[in-house]
Amino acid sequence: MTPHWADWELRDIARLDVQSWVRKMTVAGTGASAIRRAYNLTSSIMKAAVEEDLISVTPCRGIDLPKEAVKPPQWFTVPQAQAILAKLDQPWQTMALLAFYTGLRWGELAGLHGHRIDWRRSRLFVVEVNTKSGIKEYPKSSRSRREVPIPDHVLEALARHMHGREKDGVVFTTVTKGRAGRLLDDGNWRKYVWWPAVKEATFLDFAGDLRPLPHYPPHSMRHTCASWLVQNGVSLYEVQHLLGHESYQTTQRYAHLAPDAHQAVLGGWTRLESQLIIPAAAA
């Protein structure tokens, strides 16, 4: 951003200049997300300039920005997820099991408190989140603050893990000798728990061949939860609320996995007046 606008006066920048800058970055091969970040920063500066009466109107209006490619969610199959569990030690097996069946974000898992689990009604309440600056509560207006059901076998695993622990404390904490009971660190957990398990785990594919697992991060447990639910007929609306997505568009990434969509296509083909066939080979 700086090299392009370095010699410009704020009052000399017009809307077409901003559009030309965006197109120049696009032609140069700059990624859509990088362009949007640069534009958003420029737009913020221009808005501040308007508020300070340095310019009368922002040139960052009506700008055509490149669309970001929607990346398909990375999710594990059941055999792959089971292979990960087999390579994890406790309490990480229980933590991963909970992630696969609730779709909690890593910070929500690492910030979960015992008193947020409703053992009688088989659900938990997402309120706190573990951040780099410690435990924080989601705003009451946030969709991330939500109620999540827990399958019975996952609840039983949680009960075993919580036996003898402080009922109101953080559910998952460090276990390293001499440093036990501390808040988990995302980077350390990935490095010393998650990636070694993913690297060592193998699974049998549909052909019966032993395969290594895809190199997916912990967040893929959340994608896996959503993918499994959609594949088994749970509506995108319900999945949106379960995962705490602010936007329905975020949840639509899983729409192609819905069984109804596939069945509708297959049903359409079966209703054709006649089907194409491969001619028999000449004798």
C-alpha positions in Angstrom: 0.0 0.0 0.0 2.7 2.5 1.0 4.8 2.4 -2.2 1.7 3.2 -4.4 0.4 6.1 -2.3 3.7 7.4 -0.9 3.8 10.5 -3.1 0.1 11.3 -3.2 -1.7 14.0 -1.3 -4.9 12.8 0.4 -7.0 15.5 -1.3 -5.7 14.4 -4.7 -6.9 10.8 -4.4 -10.2 10.2 -6.3 -12.4 7.2 -6.5 -11.1 6.2 -9.9 -7.5 6.3 -8.5 -8.5 3.8 -5.9 -10.2 1.6 -8.5 -7.1 1.8 -10.7 -4.9 0.8 -7.7 -7.1 -2.2 -7.0 -7.0 -3.3 -10.7 -3.2 -2.8 -10.8 -2.8 -5.2 -7.8 -5.1 -7.7 -9.5 -3.2 -7.7 -12.7 0.1 -8.1 -10.8 -1.3 -11.4 -9.3 -1.9 -10.2 -5.8 -4.4 -12.5 -4.0 -7.9 -11.4 -3.4 -7.6 -11.5 0.3 -4.4 -9.4 0.3 -6.1 -6.9 -1.9 -9.1 -6.7 0.4 -6.9 -6.2 3.4 -5.0 -3.4 1.8 -8.2 -1.7 0.6 -9.8 -2.0 4.0 -6.8 -0.3 5.6 -6.9 2.4 3.0 -10.6 2.8 3.5 -10.2 3.2 7.3 -7.5 5.8 6.8 -9.8 7.8 4.4 -12.8 7.6 6.8 -10.5 8.9 9.6 -9.4 11.7 7.2 -13.0 12.7 6.6 -13.7 12.8 10.3 -10.7 15.0 10.9 -11.9 17.3 8.0 -8.8 16.7 6.0 -10.9 15.7 3.0 -14.6 16.2 2.4 -15.5 12.7 1.1 -13.8 9.3 1.0 -12.6 8.1 -2.4 -13.1 4.5 -1.1 -16.7 4.1 -2.2 -18.3 2.0 -4.9 -15.0 0.1 -5.5 -15.1 -3.2 -7.3 -13.0 -5.7 -5.3 -11.9 -9.2 -6.5 -14.0 -11.9 -5.0 -12.2 -14.3 -2.6 -12.4 -18.0 -3.6 -14.4 -19.9 -1.1 -12.2 -22.7 0.2 -14.0 -26.0 0.8 -13.9 -27.0 4.5 -11.3 -29.5 5.5 -12.9 -32.4 7.4 -12.1 -35.9 8.5 -13.9 -39.1 7.8 -15.0 -41.2 10.7 -12.0 -43.7 10.2 -9.6 -40.7 10.1 -11.0 -39.1 13.2 -10.9 -42.5 15.0 -7.2 -42.8 14.0 -6.5 -39.5 15.6 -8.1 -40.4 18.8 -6.1 -43.6 18.9 -2.8 -41.6 18.8 -3.8 -39.1 21.5 -3.3 -39.6 25.2 -5.7 -38.5 27.9 -7.1 -36.0 28.5 -6.7 -35.0 24.8 -8.7 -37.9 23.6 -11.7 -36.5 25.6 -11.0 -33.0 24.4 -10.9 -34.1 20.7 -14.0 -36.3 21.1 -15.8 -33.3 22.5 -14.6 -31.2 19.6 -15.7 -33.7 17.0 -19.2 -33.9 18.4 -19.9 -30.3 19.4 -17.9 -28.2 16.8 -16.5 -25.9 19.5 -13.7 -23.6 18.4 -10.3 -24.5 20.0 -10.5 -21.4 22.3 -14.0 -22.4 23.4 -12.7 -25.9 24.2 -9.7 -24.6 26.1 -11.9 -22.0 27.9 -14.7 -24.4 28.9 -15.5 -24.4 32.6 -17.0 -27.3 34.5 -20.0 -25.3 35.7 -21.0 -24.6 32.1 -21.8 -28.3 31.6 -25.5 -29.3 32.3 -25.1 -33.0 33.2 -28.8 -33.5 33.6 -29.9 -32.0 30.3 -26.8 -33.3 28.3 -25.6 -29.9 27.0 -23.0 -27.3 27.6 -23.0 -23.5 27.5 -20.4 -21.6 25.5 -19.7 -18.5 27.4 -15.9 -18.2 28.0 -13.1 -18.5 25.5 -9.4 -18.9 26.0 -7.5 -16.1 24.3 -3.9 -15.1 24.2 -4.7 -12.6 26.9 -6.5 -15.1 29.1 -10.1 -16.2 29.6 -12.7 -13.8 28.3 -16.5 -14.0 28.1 -18.3 -13.6 24.8 -20.6 -10.6 24.6 -24.2 -11.5 25.5 -25.3 -10.4 22.1 -22.9 -12.6 20.3 -24.1 -15.7 18.4 -20.9 -17.4 19.7 -22.5 -17.5 23.1 -24.7 -20.5 22.7 -26.1 -23.8 24.0 -24.7 -27.0 22.6 -26.1 -30.6 23.0 -23.7 -33.4 24.0 -24.2 -37.0 22.9 -24.4 -39.5 25.9 -21.2 -41.3 25.2 -19.3 -38.0 25.0 -20.9 -36.8 28.2 -19.8 -40.1 29.9 -16.2 -39.5 28.7 -16.4 -35.9 30.1 -17.7 -37.2 33.5 -14.7 -39.6 33.7 -12.4 -36.8 32.9 -14.0 -34.5 35.5 -13.9 -37.1 38.3 -11.8 -35.6 41.1 -11.4 -32.3 39.4 -12.6 -28.9 40.6 -16.2 -28.7 39.3 -16.2 -25.0 38.5 -12.7 -24.9 37.1 -11.4 -25.0 33.5 -12.1 -28.4 32.1 -8.9 -28.9 30.0 -5.6 -27.6 31.3 -1.9 -28.5 31.0 -0.8 -31.8 32.3 3.0 -31.4 32.1 4.7 -32.3 35.4 5.5 -29.2 37.3 3.3 -27.1 35.1 0.0 -28.8 35.4 -3.3 -26.9 35.8 -2.4 -24.0 33.6 -4.4 -22.6 30.7 -3.6 -24.3 27.4 -1.6 -22.4 24.8 -2.8 -22.9 21.2 0.7 -23.0 19.6 2.1 -25.5 22.2 -1.0 -27.7 22.0 -0.7 -27.9 18.2 3.1 -28.6 18.3 3.2 -31.1 21.1 -0.2 -32.8 21.0 -2.0 -32.4 17.7 0.6 -32.5 15.0 2.4 -35.6 16.4 -0.9 -37.5 16.5 -1.9 -36.5 13.0 1.6 -37.4 11.7 1.6 -40.9 13.3 -2.0 -41.8 12.6 -3.0 -43.9 9.6 -6.3 -45.2 8.3 -7.7 -47.8 5.8 -9.2 -46.2 2.7 -12.1 -47.6 0.8 -9.7 -49.9 -1.2 -8.3 -51.3 2.0 -5.0 -49.5 1.7 -3.2 -48.0 4.7 -3.0 -44.2 4.2 -1.6 -41.3 6.2 -4.0 -38.7 7.4 -4.4 -35.3 5.6 -2.4 -32.6 7.3 -5.4 -30.7 8.7 -5.2 -28.3 11.7 -7.3 -28.6 15.0 -9.9 -26.3 13.5 -10.8 -29.1 11.1 -12.5 -30.9 14.0 -15.1 -28.1 13.9 -15.5 -28.5 10.2 -15.8 -32.3 10.7 -18.6 -31.8 13.2 -20.6 -29.6 10.7 -19.9 -31.9 7.8 -21.0 -35.0 9.5 -24.2 -33.3 10.7 -25.1 -32.0 7.3 -24.4 -35.3 5.6 -26.8 -36.9 8.1 -29.7 -34.6 7.4 -29.3 -31.8 10.0 -30.4 -28.5 8.4 -27.9 -25.7 7.7 -30.0 -23.5 10.0 -29.4 -25.8 12.9 -25.7 -26.2 12.1 -25.4 -22.4 12.0 -26.7 -22.1 15.5 -24.8 -25.0 16.8 -21.5 -23.6 15.6 -22.3 -20.0 16.5 -21.8 -18.6 13.0 -22.6 -15.0 12.8 -23.4 -15.3 9.0 -25.5 -17.9 7.3 -23.1 -17.6 4.3 -20.4 -19.2 6.5 -22.6 -22.2 7.1 -23.4 -22.5 3.4 -19.9 -23.9 2.8 -21.3 -27.2 3.9 -24.4 -27.1 1.7 -23.0 -29.4 -1.0 -22.7 -32.2 1.6 -26.5 -32.3 2.2 -27.9 -35.7 1.2 -31.1 -34.1 -0.2 -29.2 -32.2 -2.8 -27.4 -35.3 -4.1 -30.7 -37.3 -4.1 -32.5 -34.6 -6.1 -29.8 -34.8 -8.8 -29.8 -38.6 -8.9 -33.6 -38.6 -9.0 -33.6 -36.2 -11.9 -31.4 -38.6 -13.9 -33.7 -41.6 -13.2 -36.6 -39.6 -14.6 -35.0 -39.3 -18.1 -37.1 -40.8 -20.9 -34.2 -43.0 -21.8 -30.6 -43.5 -20.5 -27.4 -43.3 -22.4 -25.6 -46.7 -22.6 -22.2 -47.8 -23.8 -22.6 -49.8 -27.0 -21.6 -53.4 -26.8 -18.3 -54.1 -28.4 -18.4 -55.7 -31.8 -17.8 -59.5 -31.7 
